[in-house]
């Protein structure tokens, strides 16, 4: 070891000459310098030292204020993600709750939502139409949404059909056959006391006029026999 150290010291002072005989230590060092593995390890060691210096420079510049700011930003982002996830879950749950359940209707009836509708072939006045629907456990068509109204309007043919809306006079409110008030925001044209469905919407006329009828059943009573129709 002393000999290696002396040789290295002599080389630094310029006392070493390439023309003199090389010692075993010099030969060993020369071999190491020409070895590719040795050079790669040396370069890797130097790169590691440089990387360590850079890391120390980065971490040394982080102040407590910057660290607190970074933590605060991370917490805000996490909170936003949690809120977004909760909103999406709530919307999906709401859509599931509003999902329409379609029923299987008897032959001759057409289903929409939780109801079955029947479009008659024969024609009667409004009062007899209601009696005919009641005889099979149904009522003159009653609907609670604009979607149901649009469906009935699209499905009907060129004829007009009585529905289950009536009123005592043009100065009274419209009611369904079960005495519940009309809560669907659509316009009923005319001054009559009974409503019927046309191609353009809902109109009103006198109850003695002969028209076809639409009967409706809810999901709770669609199993009633419909042979009478």
C-alpha positions as CSV (number, residue, x, y, z in Angstrom):
1,X,0.0,0.0,0.0
2,X,2.8,2.4,0.8
3,X,4.4,1.6,-2.5
4,X,1.1,2.4,-4.4
5,X,0.7,5.7,-2.5
6,X,4.3,6.7,-3.3
7,X,3.9,5.9,-7.0
8,X,0.7,8.0,-7.1
9,X,2.5,10.8,-5.3
10,X,5.4,10.7,-7.8
11,X,3.1,10.8,-10.8
12,X,1.4,14.0,-9.4
13,X,4.8,15.7,-8.9
14,X,5.9,14.8,-12.5
15,X,8.6,12.5,-11.3
16,X,7.3,9.6,-13.2
17,X,8.8,8.9,-16.6
18,X,7.2,6.6,-19.2
19,X,10.7,5.5,-20.3
20,X,11.6,4.0,-17.0
21,X,10.6,0.5,-15.9
22,X,7.1,0.3,-14.6
23,X,6.5,-1.2,-11.2
24,X,3.9,-3.8,-10.5
25,X,1.7,-1.1,-8.9
26,X,1.9,1.0,-12.0
27,X,1.1,-1.9,-14.2
28,X,-1.9,-2.7,-12.1
29,X,-3.2,0.9,-12.3
30,X,-2.6,1.0,-16.0
31,X,-4.7,-2.1,-16.4
32,X,-7.5,-0.6,-14.4
33,X,-7.5,2.5,-16.5
34,X,-7.8,0.6,-19.7
35,X,-10.5,-1.7,-18.3
36,X,-14.0,-0.7,-19.7
37,X,-15.8,-2.0,-16.6
38,X,-13.6,0.2,-14.4
39,X,-14.3,3.2,-16.5
40,X,-18.1,2.6,-16.5
41,X,-18.1,2.2,-12.7
42,X,-16.1,5.4,-12.4
43,X,-18.5,7.3,-14.6
44,X,-21.5,5.9,-12.7
45,X,-19.9,6.9,-9.4
46,X,-19.4,10.4,-10.7
47,X,-23.0,10.6,-12.1
48,X,-24.3,9.4,-8.7
49,X,-22.4,12.1,-7.0
50,X,-23.8,14.7,-9.4
51,X,-27.3,13.4,-8.9
52,X,-26.9,13.6,-5.1
53,X,-25.7,17.2,-5.4
54,X,-28.8,18.1,-7.5
55,X,-31.2,16.4,-5.0
56,X,-29.6,18.2,-2.1
57,X,-29.9,21.5,-4.0
58,X,-33.6,20.8,-4.7
59,X,-34.5,19.7,-1.2
60,X,-32.6,22.5,0.4
61,X,-34.7,25.1,-1.5
62,X,-38.0,23.7,-0.1
63,X,-39.1,26.0,2.7
64,X,-41.8,25.1,5.3
65,X,-44.2,27.6,3.6
66,X,-43.8,25.9,0.2
67,X,-44.3,22.5,1.8
68,X,-47.5,23.6,3.5
69,X,-48.7,25.1,0.2
70,X,-48.1,21.8,-1.6
71,X,-49.9,19.9,1.0
72,X,-52.9,22.3,0.9
73,X,-53.1,22.0,-2.9
74,X,-53.1,18.2,-2.6
75,X,-55.9,18.3,0.0
76,X,-58.0,20.6,-2.2
77,X,-57.6,18.3,-5.2
78,X,-58.5,15.3,-3.2
79,X,-61.6,17.1,-1.8
80,X,-62.7,18.1,-5.3
81,X,-62.4,14.5,-6.6
82,X,-64.4,13.3,-3.6
83,X,-67.2,15.9,-4.3
84,X,-67.2,15.1,-8.0
85,X,-67.6,11.4,-7.2
86,X,-70.4,12.0,-4.8
87,X,-72.3,14.1,-7.3
88,X,-71.9,11.5,-10.1
89,X,-73.1,8.8,-7.7
90,X,-76.1,10.9,-6.7
91,X,-77.0,11.6,-10.3
92,X,-76.7,7.9,-11.2
93,X,-78.9,7.0,-8.2
94,X,-81.5,9.6,-9.3
95,X,-81.5,8.2,-12.9
96,X,-82.1,4.8,-11.5
97,X,-85.0,6.0,-9.3
98,X,-86.6,7.7,-12.4
99,X,-86.1,4.7,-14.6
100,X,-89.4,3.8,-16.3
101,X,-90.7,0.3,-15.7
102,X,-92.5,-1.0,-18.8
103,X,-95.3,-3.4,-18.1
104,X,-96.5,-6.3,-20.3
105,X,-100.0,-5.5,-21.5
106,X,-102.8,-7.7,-22.6
107,X,-103.5,-8.3,-26.3
108,X,-105.0,-5.2,-27.9
109,X,-103.4,-2.8,-25.4
110,X,-100.3,-0.8,-25.7
111,X,-97.9,-0.2,-22.9
112,X,-96.0,3.0,-21.9
113,X,-94.3,3.5,-18.6
114,X,-96.3,1.8,-15.9
115,X,-99.6,2.0,-17.8
116,X,-101.5,0.1,-20.5
117,X,-103.7,2.1,-23.0
118,X,-106.5,0.8,-25.2
119,X,-107.6,2.7,-28.3
120,X,-111.2,1.7,-29.1
121,X,-112.6,0.8,-32.5
122,X,-116.2,1.8,-31.7
123,X,-117.4,5.3,-30.9
124,X,-119.6,6.6,-28.0
125,X,-120.3,9.9,-26.2
126,X,-118.0,10.9,-23.2
127,X,-120.3,9.4,-20.5
128,X,-120.7,6.0,-22.2
129,X,-117.0,5.9,-23.0
130,X,-116.2,6.3,-19.3
131,X,-118.7,3.5,-18.5
132,X,-117.1,1.2,-21.1
133,X,-113.6,1.7,-19.6
134,X,-114.9,1.2,-16.0
135,X,-116.5,-2.1,-17.0
136,X,-113.0,-3.6,-17.6
137,X,-111.4,-2.1,-14.5
138,X,-109.9,0.9,-16.4
139,X,-110.7,4.6,-16.8
140,X,-110.8,7.1,-19.6
141,X,-107.2,7.8,-20.4
142,X,-105.4,9.6,-17.6
143,X,-101.8,10.7,-17.8
144,X,-99.4,12.6,-15.4
145,X,-96.5,13.5,-17.7
146,X,-96.0,15.2,-21.0
147,X,-94.2,12.1,-22.2
148,X,-97.4,10.1,-21.9
149,X,-99.3,12.8,-23.7
150,X,-96.8,12.8,-26.5
151,X,-96.9,9.1,-26.8
152,X,-100.7,9.0,-27.1
153,X,-100.6,11.7,-29.7
154,X,-98.1,9.9,-31.8
155,X,-99.8,6.5,-31.5
156,X,-103.3,7.6,-32.3
157,X,-104.7,7.5,-35.9
158,X,-106.6,10.2,-37.7
159,X,-109.6,10.0,-35.4
160,X,-110.2,12.0,-32.2
161,X,-110.4,10.1,-28.9
162,X,-112.1,11.0,-25.6
163,X,-109.8,11.1,-22.6
164,X,-110.6,11.3,-18.9
165,X,-110.7,15.1,-18.3
166,X,-113.9,17.0,-17.6
167,X,-115.1,20.1,-15.9
168,X,-118.5,21.6,-14.9
169,X,-118.1,24.7,-17.1
170,X,-115.5,26.8,-18.8
171,X,-115.1,28.7,-15.4
172,X,-114.2,25.6,-13.5
173,X,-110.9,23.7,-13.2
174,X,-110.2,20.5,-15.2
175,X,-110.4,17.2,-13.3
176,X,-109.7,13.6,-14.0
177,X,-112.4,10.9,-13.5
178,X,-111.0,10.2,-10.1
179,X,-111.6,13.9,-9.1
180,X,-107.8,14.6,-9.0
181,X,-106.8,17.9,-10.5
182,X,-104.9,18.3,-13.7
183,X,-101.2,19.0,-13.0
184,X,-99.8,18.5,-16.5
185,X,-98.9,22.0,-18.0
186,X,-100.5,21.8,-21.4
187,X,-103.2,23.9,-23.0
188,X,-106.7,22.5,-23.6
189,X,-108.3,24.3,-26.5
190,X,-112.1,25.1,-26.7
191,X,-114.8,25.9,-24.3
192,X,-116.4,22.4,-23.9
193,X,-116.7,20.5,-20.7
194,X,-115.0,17.2,-21.8
195,X,-111.6,16.8,-23.3
196,X,-110.5,14.7,-26.3
197,X,-107.2,14.0,-28.0
198,X,-106.5,15.4,-31.5
199,X,-103.5,15.4,-33.8
200,X,-102.4,18.7,-32.5
201,X,-102.9,18.1,-28.8
202,X,-105.9,18.3,-26.5
203,X,-109.2,20.0,-27.2
204,X,-112.6,20.2,-25.5
205,X,-116.2,19.7,-26.6
206,X,-119.7,18.7,-25.6
207,X,-120.1,15.4,-23.8
208,X,-122.8,14.1,-26.1
209,X,-120.6,14.1,-29.3
210,X,-119.7,10.6,-30.5
211,X,-116.0,9.8,-30.6
212,X,-113.6,6.9,-30.0
213,X,-112.1,6.5,-26.6
214,X,-108.8,5.7,-24.9
215,X,-108.8,3.7,-21.7
216,X,-105.9,3.4,-19.3
217,X,-104.9,0.9,-16.6
218,X,-102.0,1.3,-14.2
219,X,-99.5,-1.4,-13.3
220,X,-101.6,-2.4,-10.3
221,X,-104.6,-3.5,-12.2
222,X,-103.5,-4.7,-15.6
223,X,-104.2,-8.3,-14.7
224,X,-108.0,-7.7,-14.8
225,X,-109.8,-9.5,-17.6
226,X,-110.2,-7.4,-20.7
227,X,-112.6,-9.8,-22.6
228,X,-115.4,-7.2,-22.5
229,X,-113.5,-5.1,-25.0
